[in-house]
Amino acid sequence: DFLRKKHKVEIGSHIYRIGEVFDSPFSLTSTDSGLLARLQLEESPVLNGEAAEKMKEAVTNAKNDLDSVGGVIECAVVGAEPGIGSPIFQNVESRIASILYSVPAVKGVEFGLGFAVSGKRGSEVNDCYARDGDRIRTSTNNSGGISGGITTGMPIVVRAAFKPTPSIGREQTTLNLNTGEEEILRIHGRHDPCIALRAPAVVEAAVAVAMMDLYLEAYGYDAK
């Protein structure tokens, strides 16, 4: 309620990738609160229905092979006003990334274009500012709504990569510390073949906590 009702901030996510199957990405410039609210109501939130079926197939195949598969959750924050955060101590990217890395199985976090910027030039990546009526916005949003650790007013788009479930039914080798010998490891019981399927709500909650923390710091801890 603090973010949504008081500050008009909406947070939502979708399953962007399962194994080698990709969903459509969020639009970096035009993702809106209506889309995010709709995704929150879906059991398996995706933007492309065809991708959902292929993702289920990828998970089923991994399960049948007594194996597991990883995935990526893409989360967006819409309505965050410009000027929240600071370059160092209240850096928006570092605050969000820090709490996401506290989620078990998260092994990577990227914002906007993410690692893709490493293969581009500055002229291709820079987000140029322009006036849109009474509002100032950027014509692109390659930075994912954050520049120099501070919100730009554009949608914040962040992706979290989840590793495959380590507990799998397939036999593996391990080291017995008592004998010093390698031996076969067999893990019994029920284990999820894909952690990422359950992760959208967790990622949304983590990002919400980070954003609420930043807003409280910006407006004072007595804000209600």
C-alpha positions as CSV (number, residue, x, y, z in Angstrom):
1,D,0.0,0.0,0.0
2,F,2.9,2.4,0.8
3,L,4.3,2.1,-2.8
4,R,1.1,1.6,-4.7
5,K,-1.4,3.9,-3.0
6,K,0.8,6.7,-1.7
7,H,3.4,6.8,-4.4
8,K,1.6,5.2,-7.4
9,V,4.4,2.7,-7.9
10,E,3.4,-0.7,-9.4
11,I,5.7,-3.7,-9.5
12,G,5.3,-6.8,-11.6
13,S,7.3,-9.6,-13.2
14,H,7.1,-12.5,-15.7
15,I,9.1,-15.6,-16.5
16,Y,11.5,-14.4,-19.1
17,R,13.4,-17.6,-19.7
18,I,13.3,-21.3,-18.8
19,G,16.4,-23.2,-20.2
20,E,16.6,-22.2,-23.9
21,V,13.0,-21.0,-24.1
22,F,12.5,-17.2,-24.0
23,D,9.4,-15.1,-23.4
24,S,9.0,-11.7,-25.0
25,P,10.8,-9.0,-22.9
26,F,9.2,-6.0,-21.2
27,S,9.3,-2.9,-23.3
28,L,11.9,-0.7,-21.7
29,T,10.0,2.5,-22.6
30,S,6.3,1.7,-22.5
31,T,5.6,-1.0,-19.9
32,D,2.7,0.2,-17.9
33,S,1.0,-0.5,-14.5
34,G,-2.0,-2.2,-16.2
35,L,0.2,-4.9,-17.6
36,L,2.1,-5.5,-14.4
37,A,-1.2,-5.8,-12.4
38,R,-2.5,-8.4,-14.9
39,L,0.7,-10.4,-14.6
40,Q,0.3,-10.6,-10.9
41,L,-2.9,-12.5,-11.3
42,E,-1.4,-15.2,-13.5
43,E,-0.2,-18.5,-12.1
44,S,2.6,-18.7,-14.7
45,P,3.1,-15.0,-15.8
46,V,4.3,-14.7,-19.3
47,L,3.8,-12.1,-22.1
48,N,3.7,-14.7,-24.9
49,G,1.3,-17.6,-24.4
50,E,3.2,-19.8,-26.9
51,A,6.3,-19.4,-24.8
52,A,4.5,-20.7,-21.7
53,E,3.7,-24.0,-23.4
54,K,7.3,-24.4,-24.5
55,M,8.6,-23.6,-21.0
56,K,6.4,-26.3,-19.5
57,E,7.7,-28.8,-22.1
58,A,11.3,-27.8,-21.2
59,V,10.6,-28.4,-17.5
60,T,8.9,-31.7,-18.1
61,N,11.8,-32.9,-20.3
62,A,14.3,-32.0,-17.5
63,K,12.1,-33.8,-14.9
64,N,11.9,-36.9,-17.1
65,D,15.6,-36.9,-17.4
66,L,15.9,-36.8,-13.6
67,D,17.5,-33.3,-14.1
68,S,16.6,-29.7,-13.6
69,V,16.7,-26.4,-15.6
70,G,17.4,-22.8,-14.7
71,G,15.5,-19.6,-15.6
72,V,15.4,-15.8,-15.6
73,I,12.7,-13.6,-14.0
74,E,12.2,-10.1,-15.5
75,C,10.7,-7.5,-13.1
76,A,9.6,-4.0,-13.8
77,V,8.8,-1.0,-11.6
78,V,6.5,1.6,-13.1
79,G,5.7,5.0,-11.6
80,A,9.0,5.5,-9.7
81,E,9.6,9.2,-9.7
82,P,12.9,10.6,-10.9
83,G,15.6,11.6,-8.4
84,I,15.2,8.6,-5.9
85,G,18.6,7.2,-4.8
86,S,22.1,8.5,-5.0
87,P,25.4,7.6,-6.8
88,I,26.9,5.6,-3.9
89,F,25.2,5.1,-0.5
90,Q,21.6,5.0,-1.7
91,N,22.4,3.6,-5.2
92,V,19.2,2.1,-6.6
93,E,20.9,-0.6,-8.6
94,S,23.0,-1.8,-5.7
95,R,20.1,-1.7,-3.3
96,I,17.9,-3.9,-5.6
97,A,20.8,-6.2,-6.6
98,S,21.8,-6.7,-3.0
99,I,18.4,-8.0,-1.9
100,L,18.0,-10.0,-5.1
101,Y,21.3,-11.7,-4.4
102,S,19.9,-12.6,-1.0
103,V,17.3,-14.8,-2.7
104,P,18.5,-18.4,-2.8
105,A,19.6,-19.6,-6.2
106,V,20.0,-16.1,-7.8
107,K,23.3,-16.1,-9.6
108,G,23.1,-13.0,-11.8
109,V,21.3,-9.6,-11.9
110,E,21.2,-7.1,-14.8
111,F,19.3,-3.9,-15.5
112,G,18.0,-2.5,-18.8
113,L,20.2,-3.9,-21.6
114,G,22.4,-5.5,-19.0
115,F,25.4,-7.4,-20.3
116,A,24.5,-6.5,-23.9
117,V,25.9,-3.0,-23.4
118,S,29.4,-4.4,-23.4
119,G,29.2,-5.0,-27.1
120,K,27.9,-1.6,-28.0
121,R,29.1,2.0,-28.4
122,G,28.1,4.9,-26.2
123,S,26.2,6.4,-29.1
124,E,24.0,3.3,-29.2
125,V,23.4,3.0,-25.5
126,N,23.1,6.5,-24.1
127,D,19.5,7.5,-23.1
128,C,18.9,11.0,-24.6
129,Y,16.5,13.2,-22.6
130,A,13.5,14.8,-24.3
131,R,10.3,16.7,-23.3
132,D,7.0,14.8,-23.5
133,G,4.4,17.5,-22.7
134,D,4.9,18.5,-19.1
135,R,7.1,15.5,-18.5
136,I,10.8,14.9,-19.1
137,R,11.6,11.4,-20.3
138,T,14.3,9.5,-22.2
139,S,13.7,8.5,-25.8
140,T,15.3,5.1,-25.0
141,N,15.7,3.3,-21.7
142,N,18.8,1.2,-22.1
143,S,19.8,1.9,-18.6
144,G,16.7,0.3,-17.2
145,G,15.3,3.4,-15.5
146,I,18.4,4.1,-13.4
147,S,21.3,6.4,-14.2
148,G,24.2,7.0,-11.9
149,G,22.4,5.1,-9.2
150,I,19.4,7.5,-9.4
151,T,15.9,6.8,-10.9
152,T,15.2,8.6,-14.2
153,G,11.4,8.3,-14.0
154,M,11.4,5.6,-16.8
155,P,10.4,2.0,-16.0
156,I,12.9,0.2,-13.9
157,V,13.6,-3.2,-15.6
158,V,15.7,-5.8,-13.8
159,R,16.4,-9.5,-14.5
160,A,17.4,-12.1,-12.0
161,A,19.0,-15.4,-13.2
162,F,18.2,-18.5,-11.2
163,K,20.4,-21.6,-11.3
164,P,19.0,-25.1,-11.9
165,T,17.8,-26.9,-8.8
166,P,21.0,-28.6,-7.4
167,S,19.0,-31.5,-5.9
168,I,18.3,-33.8,-8.8
169,G,17.4,-37.5,-9.2
170,R,20.3,-38.2,-11.6
171,E,23.3,-40.0,-10.1
172,Q,26.3,-37.7,-9.5
173,T,29.7,-38.1,-7.9
174,T,30.7,-36.5,-4.6
175,L,33.6,-36.7,-2.2
176,N,33.2,-38.5,1.1
177,L,35.1,-36.4,3.7
178,N,35.3,-39.3,6.1
179,T,37.1,-41.7,3.7
180,G,38.6,-39.1,1.3
181,E,37.2,-41.2,-1.6
182,E,34.9,-40.2,-4.5
183,E,31.5,-42.0,-4.4
184,I,28.1,-42.0,-6.1
185,L,25.6,-39.5,-4.7
186,R,21.9,-40.4,-4.9
187,I,19.3,-37.8,-3.8
188,H,15.9,-39.2,-3.0
189,G,12.6,-37.4,-2.5
190,R,10.6,-34.8,-4.4
191,H,12.5,-31.8,-5.9
192,D,11.4,-29.0,-8.1
193,P,12.8,-29.4,-11.6
194,C,12.8,-25.6,-12.0
195,I,13.1,-23.1,-9.2
196,A,12.3,-20.2,-11.5
197,L,8.7,-21.2,-11.9
198,R,8.0,-20.2,-8.3
199,A,10.2,-17.1,-8.4
200,P,8.1,-14.2,-9.8
201,A,6.4,-13.4,-6.6
202,V,9.7,-13.7,-4.7
203,V,11.5,-11.3,-7.1
204,E,8.6,-8.8,-6.9
205,A,8.6,-8.9,-3.1
206,A,12.4,-8.4,-3.0
207,V,12.3,-5.4,-5.4
208,A,9.3,-3.9,-3.4
209,V,11.3,-4.1,-0.2
210,A,14.3,-2.3,-1.9
211,M,12.0,0.4,-3.4
212,M,10.2,1.0,-0.1
213,D,13.5,1.3,1.7
214,L,14.7,3.9,-0.9
215,Y,11.4,5.9,-0.7
216,L,11.6,5.9,3.1
217,E,15.1,7.3,2.9
218,A,14.1,9.9,0.4
219,Y,11.0,11.1,2.4
220,G,12.0,10.2,5.9
221,Y,11.3,7.2,8.1
222,D,8.2,8.7,9.6
223,A,6.4,8.6,6.2
224,K,3.1,6.8,6.2
